[in-house]
Amino acid sequence: MPSGTYLKYLSLEWTADPVKKTEIVHQLVTSAPGFAPGWKELATLSKDDDKNLAAIEQGLAANPDRETDGILQINKALILNRKGNHEDAVRLLGELALDPKSTYATEHMAKASLANIAQR
């Protein structure tokens, strides 16, 4: 990874301006396309589910850490559900909730997301 990648990523936490945040995220994924957290951030910037899903797939292909992987997969499931693919969304969330390799946060976010989409 290029020098300064993680520092640039951390700077997102303190960047309130959405235009500046978008600029930083685009710099991240351009300069370090193998940095999965950059793709995770990109997947939250657009209101277009297809663009977000493409960013999620890029992030999953970048060999993410377990926490980033879980967040990407949960967001993927939520997009699948919005697009009408309820069964795949439930399956994916169920697998994350029961996977012993899931982080504590992933397990509980998956369970909460599963309960939320099951109520609809």
N, CA, C and O atoms as CSV, one atom per row, in Angstrom:
chain,resi,resn,atom,element,x,y,z
A,1,MET,N,N,0.817,-1.183,0.000
A,1,MET,CA,C,0.000,0.000,0.000
A,1,MET,C,C,0.865,1.253,0.000
A,1,MET,O,O,1.931,1.275,0.614
A,2,PRO,N,N,0.416,2.275,-0.674
A,2,PRO,CA,C,1.185,3.527,-0.665
A,2,PRO,C,C,1.285,4.119,0.744
A,2,PRO,O,O,0.369,3.988,1.556
A,3,SER,N,N,2.383,4.753,1.004
A,3,SER,CA,C,2.595,5.410,2.289
A,3,SER,C,C,1.486,6.425,2.546
A,3,SER,O,O,1.103,7.177,1.650
A,4,GLY,N,N,0.977,6.441,3.761
A,4,GLY,CA,C,-0.056,7.392,4.143
A,4,GLY,C,C,-1.476,6.909,3.912
A,4,GLY,O,O,-2.422,7.637,4.212
A,5,THR,N,N,-1.655,5.702,3.387
A,5,THR,CA,C,-3.002,5.199,3.086
A,5,THR,C,C,-3.859,5.125,4.346
A,5,THR,O,O,-4.990,5.610,4.367
A,6,TYR,N,N,-3.313,4.520,5.388
A,6,TYR,CA,C,-4.115,4.346,6.600
A,6,TYR,C,C,-4.396,5.692,7.260
A,6,TYR,O,O,-5.492,5.900,7.782
A,7,LEU,N,N,-3.453,6.590,7.250
A,7,LEU,CA,C,-3.662,7.920,7.815
A,7,LEU,C,C,-4.774,8.650,7.060
A,7,LEU,O,O,-5.607,9.322,7.667
A,8,LYS,N,N,-4.779,8.513,5.747
A,8,LYS,CA,C,-5.835,9.127,4.932
A,8,LYS,C,C,-7.187,8.508,5.294
A,8,LYS,O,O,-8.195,9.208,5.395
A,9,TYR,N,N,-7.193,7.199,5.484
A,9,TYR,CA,C,-8.424,6.508,5.866
A,9,TYR,C,C,-8.921,7.015,7.223
A,9,TYR,O,O,-10.109,7.292,7.388
A,10,LEU,N,N,-8.017,7.133,8.183
A,10,LEU,CA,C,-8.397,7.619,9.506
A,10,LEU,C,C,-8.916,9.051,9.464
A,10,LEU,O,O,-9.758,9.428,10.278
A,11,SER,N,N,-8.425,9.847,8.530
A,11,SER,CA,C,-8.861,11.237,8.440
A,11,SER,C,C,-10.346,11.351,8.101
A,11,SER,O,O,-10.959,12.391,8.339
A,12,LEU,N,N,-10.923,10.287,7.546
A,12,LEU,CA,C,-12.348,10.314,7.212
A,12,LEU,C,C,-13.212,10.515,8.452
A,12,LEU,O,O,-14.280,11.124,8.387
A,13,GLU,N,N,-12.737,9.997,9.579
A,13,GLU,CA,C,-13.504,10.101,10.820
A,13,GLU,C,C,-13.713,11.555,11.228
A,13,GLU,O,O,-14.731,11.887,11.836
A,14,TRP,N,N,-12.766,12.420,10.901
A,14,TRP,CA,C,-12.839,13.818,11.302
A,14,TRP,C,C,-13.240,14.742,10.157
A,14,TRP,O,O,-13.199,15.964,10.301
A,15,THR,N,N,-13.624,14.171,9.036
A,15,THR,CA,C,-14.020,14.988,7.888
A,15,THR,C,C,-15.537,15.107,7.860
A,15,THR,O,O,-16.241,14.140,7.567
A,16,ALA,N,N,-16.028,16.287,8.164
A,16,ALA,CA,C,-17.474,16.515,8.211
A,16,ALA,C,C,-18.051,16.895,6.848
A,16,ALA,O,O,-19.214,16.610,6.561
A,17,ASP,N,N,-17.243,17.532,6.017
A,17,ASP,CA,C,-17.701,17.994,4.708
A,17,ASP,C,C,-17.879,16.801,3.772
A,17,ASP,O,O,-16.901,16.128,3.444
A,18,PRO,N,N,-19.129,16.523,3.328
A,18,PRO,CA,C,-19.368,15.350,2.474
A,18,PRO,C,C,-18.601,15.381,1.146
A,18,PRO,O,O,-18.203,14.336,0.632
A,19,VAL,N,N,-18.396,16.572,0.600
A,19,VAL,CA,C,-17.652,16.686,-0.664
A,19,VAL,C,C,-16.192,16.302,-0.431
A,19,VAL,O,O,-15.613,15.556,-1.220
A,20,LYS,N,N,-15.607,16.802,0.630
A,20,LYS,CA,C,-14.216,16.481,0.962
A,20,LYS,C,C,-14.079,14.994,1.281
A,20,LYS,O,O,-13.106,14.360,0.874
A,21,LYS,N,N,-15.052,14.433,2.009
A,21,LYS,CA,C,-15.020,13.012,2.359
A,21,LYS,C,C,-15.060,12.154,1.084
A,21,LYS,O,O,-14.311,11.186,0.954
A,22,THR,N,N,-15.928,12.517,0.166
A,22,THR,CA,C,-16.025,11.784,-1.101
A,22,THR,C,C,-14.706,11.858,-1.862
A,22,THR,O,O,-14.254,10.867,-2.435
A,23,GLU,N,N,-14.100,13.024,-1.863
A,23,GLU,CA,C,-12.812,13.205,-2.536
A,23,GLU,C,C,-11.736,12.298,-1.917
A,23,GLU,O,O,-10.973,11.656,-2.640
A,24,ILE,N,N,-11.680,12.248,-0.606
A,24,ILE,CA,C,-10.690,11.404,0.080
A,24,ILE,C,C,-10.921,9.930,-0.235
A,24,ILE,O,O,-9.973,9.189,-0.497
A,25,VAL,N,N,-12.179,9.511,-0.208
A,25,VAL,CA,C,-12.489,8.105,-0.483
A,25,VAL,C,C,-12.096,7.736,-1.914
A,25,VAL,O,O,-11.536,6.665,-2.147
A,26,HIS,N,N,-12.385,8.613,-2.865
A,26,HIS,CA,C,-11.999,8.337,-4.252
A,26,HIS,C,C,-10.476,8.275,-4.400
A,26,HIS,O,O,-9.957,7.456,-5.159
A,27,GLN,N,N,-9.763,9.138,-3.676
A,27,GLN,CA,C,-8.295,9.057,-3.679
A,27,GLN,C,C,-7.822,7.728,-3.114
A,27,GLN,O,O,-6.881,7.127,-3.632
A,28,LEU,N,N,-8.477,7.267,-2.049
A,28,LEU,CA,C,-8.098,5.996,-1.424
A,28,LEU,C,C,-8.235,4.822,-2.388
A,28,LEU,O,O,-7.299,4.040,-2.562
A,29,VAL,N,N,-9.406,4.702,-3.013
A,29,VAL,CA,C,-9.632,3.537,-3.873
A,29,VAL,C,C,-8.826,3.620,-5.164
A,29,VAL,O,O,-8.551,2.598,-5.792
A,30,THR,N,N,-8.446,4.839,-5.564
A,30,THR,CA,C,-7.611,4.996,-6.758
A,30,THR,C,C,-6.156,4.665,-6.452
A,30,THR,O,O,-5.500,3.945,-7.205
A,31,SER,N,N,-5.660,5.199,-5.339
A,31,SER,CA,C,-4.244,4.987,-5.012
A,31,SER,C,C,-3.972,3.632,-4.363
A,31,SER,O,O,-2.858,3.114,-4.450
A,32,ALA,N,N,-4.984,3.057,-3.713
A,32,ALA,CA,C,-4.800,1.769,-3.024
A,32,ALA,C,C,-6.022,0.875,-3.265
A,32,ALA,O,O,-6.802,0.641,-2.341
A,33,PRO,N,N,-6.200,0.373,-4.498
A,33,PRO,CA,C,-7.389,-0.427,-4.804
A,33,PRO,C,C,-7.463,-1.739,-4.023
A,33,PRO,O,O,-8.523,-2.363,-3.972
A,34,GLY,N,N,-6.369,-2.159,-3.423
A,34,GLY,CA,C,-6.372,-3.376,-2.610
A,34,GLY,C,C,-6.689,-3.116,-1.147
A,34,GLY,O,O,-6.630,-4.037,-0.333
A,35,PHE,N,N,-7.023,-1.882,-0.797
A,35,PHE,CA,C,-7.345,-1.503,0.580
A,35,PHE,C,C,-8.860,-1.581,0.755
A,35,PHE,O,O,-9.580,-0.633,0.439
A,36,ALA,N,N,-9.334,-2.712,1.259
A,36,ALA,CA,C,-10.772,-2.983,1.363
A,36,ALA,C,C,-11.554,-1.933,2.151
A,36,ALA,O,O,-12.675,-1.615,1.755
A,37,PRO,N,N,-11.024,-1.375,3.252
A,37,PRO,CA,C,-11.801,-0.354,3.961
A,37,PRO,C,C,-12.148,0.866,3.102
A,37,PRO,O,O,-13.165,1.518,3.337
A,38,GLY,N,N,-11.320,1.171,2.124
A,38,GLY,CA,C,-11.649,2.267,1.207
A,38,GLY,C,C,-12.905,1.957,0.414
A,38,GLY,O,O,-13.766,2.818,0.234
A,39,TRP,N,N,-13.006,0.721,-0.061
A,39,TRP,CA,C,-14.197,0.306,-0.807
A,39,TRP,C,C,-15.428,0.281,0.094
A,39,TRP,O,O,-16.530,0.618,-0.338
A,40,LYS,N,N,-15.231,-0.124,1.353
A,40,LYS,CA,C,-16.340,-0.114,2.317
A,40,LYS,C,C,-16.894,1.304,2.453
A,40,LYS,O,O,-18.108,1.502,2.481
A,41,GLU,N,N,-16.003,2.280,2.538
A,41,GLU,CA,C,-16.436,3.676,2.641
A,41,GLU,C,C,-17.119,4.137,1.357
A,41,GLU,O,O,-18.137,4.826,1.409
A,42,LEU,N,N,-16.567,3.762,0.211
A,42,LEU,CA,C,-17.163,4.161,-1.063
A,42,LEU,C,C,-18.582,3.615,-1.197
A,42,LEU,O,O,-19.453,4.267,-1.772
A,43,ALA,N,N,-18.805,2.425,-0.668
A,43,ALA,CA,C,-20.117,1.777,-0.776
A,43,ALA,C,C,-21.203,2.483,0.034
A,43,ALA,O,O,-22.375,2.119,-0.062
A,44,THR,N,N,-20.836,3.469,0.817
A,44,THR,CA,C,-21.837,4.200,1.605
A,44,THR,C,C,-22.108,5.595,1.061
A,44,THR,O,O,-22.961,6.311,1.585
A,45,LEU,N,N,-21.395,5.984,0.024
A,45,LEU,CA,C,-21.490,7.368,-0.452
A,45,LEU,C,C,-22.620,7.627,-1.444
A,45,LEU,O,O,-23.128,8.745,-1.524
A,46,SER,N,N,-23.007,6.628,-2.181
A,46,SER,CA,C,-23.990,6.826,-3.240
A,46,SER,C,C,-25.377,6.378,-2.792
A,46,SER,O,O,-25.513,5.526,-1.913
A,47,LYS,N,N,-26.386,6.951,-3.396
A,47,LYS,CA,C,-27.751,6.490,-3.169
A,47,LYS,C,C,-28.133,5.426,-4.200
A,47,LYS,O,O,-29.246,4.900,-4.180
A,48,ASP,N,N,-27.207,5.121,-5.089
A,48,ASP,CA,C,-27.425,4.138,-6.150
A,48,ASP,C,C,-26.960,2.762,-5.669
A,48,ASP,O,O,-25.763,2.530,-5.499
A,49,ASP,N,N,-27.906,1.860,-5.454
A,49,ASP,CA,C,-27.569,0.529,-4.946
A,49,ASP,C,C,-26.630,-0.238,-5.867
A,49,ASP,O,O,-25.790,-1.002,-5.389
A,50,ASP,N,N,-26.754,-0.050,-7.177
A,50,ASP,CA,C,-25.868,-0.763,-8.101
A,50,ASP,C,C,-24.422,-0.297,-7.937
A,50,ASP,O,O,-23.503,-1.115,-7.965
A,51,LYS,N,N,-24.217,0.998,-7.767
A,51,LYS,CA,C,-22.863,1.514,-7.548
A,51,LYS,C,C,-22.316,1.019,-6.208
A,51,LYS,O,O,-21.151,0.634,-6.106
A,52,ASN,N,N,-23.166,1.035,-5.192
A,52,ASN,CA,C,-22.731,0.561,-3.880
A,52,ASN,C,C,-22.400,-0.921,-3.909
A,52,ASN,O,O,-21.420,-1.354,-3.302
A,53,LEU,N,N,-23.206,-1.695,-4.605
A,53,LEU,CA,C,-22.949,-3.131,-4.721
A,53,LEU,C,C,-21.636,-3.391,-5.447
A,53,LEU,O,O,-20.895,-4.301,-5.076
A,54,ALA,N,N,-21.342,-2.610,-6.471
A,54,ALA,CA,C,-20.067,-2.755,-7.194
A,54,ALA,C,C,-18.891,-2.442,-6.268
A,54,ALA,O,O,-17.875,-3.136,-6.302
A,55,ALA,N,N,-19.024,-1.407,-5.444
A,55,ALA,CA,C,-17.958,-1.070,-4.493
A,55,ALA,C,C,-17.806,-2.174,-3.451
A,55,ALA,O,O,-16.688,-2.505,-3.055
A,56,ILE,N,N,-18.911,-2.738,-3.010
A,56,ILE,CA,C,-18.862,-3.844,-2.044
A,56,ILE,C,C,-18.120,-5.031,-2.645
A,56,ILE,O,O,-17.278,-5.636,-1.981
A,57,GLU,N,N,-18.419,-5.361,-3.874
A,57,GLU,CA,C,-17.742,-6.499,-4.526
A,57,GLU,C,C,-16.239,-6.229,-4.659
A,57,GLU,O,O,-15.428,-7.139,-4.488
A,58,GLN,N,N,-15.871,-4.987,-4.962
A,58,GLN,CA,C,-14.447,-4.631,-5.035
A,58,GLN,C,C,-13.791,-4.817,-3.663
A,58,GLN,O,O,-12.681,-5.338,-3.558
A,59,GLY,N,N,-14.494,-4.383,-2.623
A,59,GLY,CA,C,-13.975,-4.534,-1.265
A,59,GLY,C,C,-13.824,-5.988,-0.864
A,59,GLY,O,O,-12.828,-6.360,-0.243
A,60,LEU,N,N,-14.797,-6.815,-1.209
A,60,LEU,CA,C,-14.720,-8.240,-0.882
A,60,LEU,C,C,-13.586,-8.925,-1.654
A,60,LEU,O,O,-12.968,-9.867,-1.156
A,61,ALA,N,N,-13.324,-8.451,-2.857
A,61,ALA,CA,C,-12.246,-9.024,-3.668
A,61,ALA,C,C,-10.863,-8.588,-3.176
A,61,ALA,O,O,-9.853,-9.168,-3.575
A,62,ALA,N,N,-10.815,-7.568,-2.312
A,62,ALA,CA,C,-9.537,-7.021,-1.837
A,62,ALA,C,C,-9.037,-7.693,-0.555
A,62,ALA,O,O,-8.205,-7.134,0.160
A,63,ASN,N,N,-9.545,-8.887,-0.271
A,63,ASN,CA,C,-9.100,-9.652,0.899
A,63,ASN,C,C,-9.226,-8.838,2.192
A,63,ASN,O,O,-8.225,-8.563,2.854
A,64,PRO,N,N,-10.461,-8.453,2.550
A,64,PRO,CA,C,-10.655,-7.595,3.720
A,64,PRO,C,C,-10.395,-8.326,5.038
A,64,PRO,O,O,-10.452,-9.554,5.109
A,65,ASP,N,N,-10.107,-7.540,6.079
A,65,ASP,CA,C,-10.039,-8.103,7.427
A,65,ASP,C,C,-11.446,-8.571,7.805
A,65,ASP,O,O,-12.418,-8.228,7.131
A,66,ARG,N,N,-11.554,-9.348,8.877
A,66,ARG,CA,C,-12.850,-9.952,9.230
A,66,ARG,C,C,-13.933,-8.908,9.525
A,66,ARG,O,O,-15.089,-9.101,9.151
A,67,GLU,N,N,-13.578,-7.825,10.179
A,67,GLU,CA,C,-14.566,-6.795,10.511
A,67,GLU,C,C,-15.075,-6.101,9.241
A,67,GLU,O,O,-16.281,-5.924,9.068
A,68,THR,N,N,-14.164,-5.714,8.367
A,68,THR,CA,C,-14.548,-5.065,7.108
A,68,THR,C,C,-15.356,-6.025,6.245
A,68,THR,O,O,-16.346,-5.627,5.632
A,69,ASP,N,N,-14.940,-7.284,6.193
A,69,ASP,CA,C,-15.668,-8.294,5.437
A,69,ASP,C,C,-17.112,-8.402,5.933
A,69,ASP,O,O,-18.048,-8.448,5.135
A,70,GLY,N,N,-17.281,-8.441,7.243
A,70,GLY,CA,C,-18.624,-8.543,7.801
A,70,GLY,C,C,-19.496,-7.356,7.437
A,70,GLY,O,O,-20.655,-7.528,7.061
A,71,ILE,N,N,-18.948,-6.154,7.544
A,71,ILE,CA,C,-19.713,-4.952,7.218
A,71,ILE,C,C,-20.077,-4.936,5.737
A,71,ILE,O,O,-21.204,-4.601,5.371
A,72,LEU,N,N,-19.122,-5.299,4.894
A,72,LEU,CA,C,-19.401,-5.347,3.460
A,72,LEU,C,C,-20.514,-6.353,3.152
A,72,LEU,O,O,-21.420,-6.063,2.371
A,73,GLN,N,N,-20.442,-7.528,3.765
A,73,GLN,CA,C,-21.446,-8.561,3.489
A,73,GLN,C,C,-22.817,-8.186,4.035
A,73,GLN,O,O,-23.833,-8.469,3.400
A,74,ILE,N,N,-22.858,-7.549,5.211
A,74,ILE,CA,C,-24.149,-7.097,5.748
A,74,ILE,C,C,-24.756,-6.057,4.813
A,74,ILE,O,O,-25.944,-6.124,4.497
A,75,ASN,N,N,-23.951,-5.098,4.370
A,75,ASN,CA,C,-24.461,-4.093,3.444
A,75,ASN,C,C,-24.897,-4.712,2.127
A,75,ASN,O,O,-25.873,-4.268,1.522
A,76,LYS,N,N,-24.183,-5.731,1.681
A,76,LYS,CA,C,-24.584,-6.442,0.469
A,76,LYS,C,C,-25.954,-7.089,0.669
A,76,LYS,O,O,-26.817,-7.004,-0.204
A,77,ALA,N,N,-26.147,-7.729,1.812
A,77,ALA,CA,C,-27.432,-8.375,2.093
A,77,ALA,C,C,-28.567,-7.353,2.124
A,77,ALA,O,O,-29.656,-7.619,1.615
A,78,LEU,N,N,-28.319,-6.199,2.712
A,78,LEU,CA,C,-29.358,-5.175,2.781
A,78,LEU,C,C,-29.721,-4.642,1.396
A,78,LEU,O,O,-30.886,-4.365,1.114
A,79,ILE,N,N,-28.715,-4.501,0.541
A,79,ILE,CA,C,-28.991,-4.079,-0.836
A,79,ILE,C,C,-29.766,-5.167,-1.578
A,79,ILE,O,O,-30.731,-4.874,-2.284
A,80,LEU,N,N,-29.344,-6.417,-1.417
A,80,LEU,CA,C,-30.070,-7.517,-2.058
A,80,LEU,C,C,-31.530,-7.519,-1.631
A,80,LEU,O,O,-32.421,-7.722,-2.455
A,81,ASN,N,N,-31.773,-7.296,-0.361
A,81,ASN,CA,C,-33.147,-7.264,0.131
A,81,ASN,C,C,-33.931,-6.112,-0.498
A,81,ASN,O,O,-35.077,-6.294,-0.908
A,82,ARG,N,N,-33.320,-4.933,-0.575
A,82,ARG,CA,C,-34.002,-3.784,-1.198
A,82,ARG,C,C,-34.321,-4.051,-2.659
A,82,ARG,O,O,-35.319,-3.560,-3.187
A,83,LYS,N,N,-33.465,-4.833,-3.310
A,83,LYS,CA,C,-33.662,-5.123,-4.731
A,83,LYS,C,C,-34.649,-6.285,-4.939
A,83,LYS,O,O,-34.875,-6.709,-6.072
A,84,GLY,N,N,-35.233,-6.797,-3.847
A,84,GLY,CA,C,-36.230,-7.854,-3.953
A,84,GLY,C,C,-35.691,-9.260,-3.814
A,84,GLY,O,O,-36.438,-10.225,-3.972
A,85,ASN,N,N,-34.421,-9.396,-3.526
A,85,ASN,CA,C,-33.816,-10.720,-3.382
A,85,ASN,C,C,-33.762,-11.087,-1.896
A,85,ASN,O,O,-32.688,-11.252,-1.316
A,86,HIS,N,N,-34.946,-11.208,-1.300
A,86,HIS,CA,C,-35.099,-11.423,0.137
A,86,HIS,C,C,-34.447,-12.731,0.606
A,86,HIS,O,O,-33.785,-12.757,1.644
A,87,GLU,N,N,-34.631,-13.802,-0.152
A,87,GLU,CA,C,-34.091,-15.106,0.263
A,87,GLU,C,C,-32.569,-15.086,0.370
A,87,GLU,O,O,-32.015,-15.593,1.345
A,88,ASP,N,N,-31.889,-14.512,-0.613
A,88,ASP,CA,C,-30.432,-14.449,-0.557
A,88,ASP,C,C,-29.963,-13.542,0.579
A,88,ASP,O,O,-28.947,-13.815,1.220
A,89,ALA,N,N,-30.701,-12.472,0.823
A,89,ALA,CA,C,-30.349,-11.565,1.919
A,89,ALA,C,C,-30.457,-12.288,3.259
A,89,ALA,O,O,-29.556,-12.192,4.092
A,90,VAL,N,N,-31.541,-13.001,3.464
A,90,VAL,CA,C,-31.739,-13.748,4.711
A,90,VAL,C,C,-30.672,-14.826,4.864
A,90,VAL,O,O,-30.134,-15.019,5.954
A,91,ARG,N,N,-30.366,-15.523,3.781
A,91,ARG,CA,C,-29.341,-16.562,3.829
A,91,ARG,C,C,-27.987,-15.981,4.217
A,91,ARG,O,O,-27.300,-16.515,5.089
A,92,LEU,N,N,-27.611,-14.890,3.569
A,92,LEU,CA,C,-26.314,-14.270,3.842
A,92,LEU,C,C,-26.229,-13.773,5.283
A,92,LEU,O,O,-25.223,-13.999,5.956
A,93,LEU,N,N,-27.261,-13.106,5.756
A,93,LEU,CA,C,-27.262,-12.610,7.136
A,93,LEU,C,C,-27.254,-13.762,8.136
A,93,LEU,O,O,-26.579,-13.694,9.163
A,94,GLY,N,N,-28.002,-14.816,7.834
A,94,GLY,CA,C,-28.021,-15.986,8.714
A,94,GLY,C,C,-26.657,-16.644,8.803
A,94,GLY,O,O,-26.222,-17.041,9.884
A,95,GLU,N,N,-25.980,-16.759,7.662
A,95,GLU,CA,C,-24.643,-17.345,7.664
A,95,GLU,C,C,-23.674,-16.509,8.492
A,95,GLU,O,O,-22.869,-17.051,9.249
A,96,LEU,N,N,-23.752,-15.184,8.345
A,96,LEU,CA,C,-22.870,-14.305,9.121
A,96,LEU,C,C,-23.171,-14.403,10.615
A,96,LEU,O,O,-22.255,-14.418,11.437
A,97,ALA,N,N,-24.447,-14.470,10.961
A,97,ALA,CA,C,-24.840,-14.529,12.367
A,97,ALA,C,C,-24.374,-15.824,13.035
A,97,ALA,O,O,-24.093,-15.838,14.234
A,98,LEU,N,N,-24.293,-16.901,12.271
A,98,LEU,CA,C,-23.944,-18.200,12.845
A,98,LEU,C,C,-22.500,-18.620,12.616
A,98,LEU,O,O,-22.047,-19.610,13.190
A,99,ASP,N,N,-21.784,-17.891,11.797
A,99,ASP,CA,C,-20.405,-18.251,11.475
A,99,ASP,C,C,-19.503,-18.005,12.685
A,99,ASP,O,O,-19.407,-16.875,13.164
A,100,PRO,N,N,-18.838,-19.056,13.184
A,100,PRO,CA,C,-17.955,-18.859,14.335
A,100,PRO,C,C,-16.763,-17.948,14.028
A,100,PRO,O,O,-16.108,-17.456,14.946
A,101,LYS,N,N,-16.482,-17.724,12.749
A,101,LYS,CA,C,-15.388,-16.837,12.363
A,101,LYS,C,C,-15.816,-15.370,12.314
A,101,LYS,O,O,-14.970,-14.481,12.208
A,102,SER,N,N,-17.117,-15.113,12.390
A,102,SER,CA,C,-17.597,-13.729,12.382
A,102,SER,C,C,-17.141,-13.032,13.657
A,102,SER,O,O,-17.066,-13.641,14.724
A,103,THR,N,N,-16.840,-11.749,13.525
A,103,THR,CA,C,-16.507,-10.979,14.720
A,103,THR,C,C,-17.775,-10.793,15.550
A,103,THR,O,O,-18.891,-10.999,15.071
A,104,TYR,N,N,-17.577,-10.407,16.784
A,104,TYR,CA,C,-18.711,-10.147,17.677
A,104,TYR,C,C,-19.640,-9.106,17.055
A,104,TYR,O,O,-20.858,-9.287,17.031
A,105,ALA,N,N,-19.060,-8.018,16.553
A,105,ALA,CA,C,-19.863,-6.949,15.955
A,105,ALA,C,C,-20.611,-7.447,14.726
A,105,ALA,O,O,-21.789,-7.134,14.551
A,106,THR,N,N,-19.943,-8.218,13.873
A,106,THR,CA,C,-20.597,-8.745,12.670
A,106,THR,C,C,-21.763,-9.646,13.047
A,106,THR,O,O,-22.853,-9.536,12.486
A,107,GLU,N,N,-21.526,-10.530,13.993
A,107,GLU,CA,C,-22.581,-11.450,14.430
A,107,GLU,C,C,-23.818,-10.686,14.890
A,107,GLU,O,O,-24.937,-11.016,14.497
A,108,HIS,N,N,-23.619,-9.680,15.712
A,108,HIS,CA,C,-24.760,-8.953,16.268
A,108,HIS,C,C,-25.399,-8.008,15.260
A,108,HIS,O,O,-26.617,-7.834,15.273
A,109,MET,N,N,-24.611,-7.398,14.392
A,109,MET,CA,C,-25.200,-6.562,13.335
A,109,MET,C,C,-25.998,-7.420,12.363
A,109,MET,O,O,-27.057,-7.004,11.893
A,110,ALA,N,N,-25.497,-8.615,12.058
A,110,ALA,CA,C,-26.212,-9.519,11.155
A,110,ALA,C,C,-27.537,-9.943,11.781
A,110,ALA,O,O,-28.557,-9.985,11.094
A,111,LYS,N,N,-27.535,-10.259,13.081
A,111,LYS,CA,C,-28.771,-10.651,13.763
A,111,LYS,C,C,-29.775,-9.499,13.781
A,111,LYS,O,O,-30.964,-9.704,13.535
A,112,ALA,N,N,-29.298,-8.292,14.072
A,112,ALA,CA,C,-30.188,-7.125,14.098
A,112,ALA,C,C,-30.749,-6.840,12.707
A,112,ALA,O,O,-31.930,-6.525,12.560
A,113,SER,N,N,-29.901,-6.951,11.695
A,113,SER,CA,C,-30.358,-6.718,10.317
A,113,SER,C,C,-31.356,-7.781,9.894
A,113,SER,O,O,-32.344,-7.485,9.222
A,114,LEU,N,N,-31.096,-9.011,10.287
A,114,LEU,CA,C,-31.996,-10.112,9.962
A,114,LEU,C,C,-33.364,-9.893,10.627
A,114,LEU,O,O,-34.401,-10.092,9.996
A,115,ALA,N,N,-33.359,-9.489,11.889
A,115,ALA,CA,C,-34.622,-9.217,12.584
A,115,ALA,C,C,-35.361,-8.057,11.913
A,115,ALA,O,O,-36.587,-8.076,11.798
A,116,ASN,N,N,-34.614,-7.063,11.476
A,116,ASN,CA,C,-35.220,-5.892,10.831
A,116,ASN,C,C,-35.874,-6.260,9.507
A,116,ASN,O,O,-36.998,-5.835,9.242
A,117,ILE,N,N,-35.204,-7.032,8.678
A,117,ILE,CA,C,-35.810,-7.356,7.374
A,117,ILE,C,C,-36.887,-8.434,7.514
A,117,ILE,O,O,-37.762,-8.540,6.656
A,118,ALA,N,N,-36.836,-9.229,8.577
A,118,ALA,CA,C,-37.870,-10.245,8.786
A,118,ALA,C,C,-39.191,-9.613,9.189
A,118,ALA,O,O,-40.250,-10.195,8.956
A,119,GLN,N,N,-39.144,-8.434,9.790
A,119,GLN,CA,C,-40.358,-7.744,10.226
A,119,GLN,C,C,-41.105,-7.108,9.070
A,119,GLN,O,O,-42.275,-6.753,9.215
A,120,ARG,N,N,-40.469,-6.959,7.948
A,120,ARG,CA,C,-41.104,-6.263,6.809
A,120,ARG,C,C,-41.871,-7.191,5.937
A,120,ARG,O,O,-42.459,-6.762,4.944
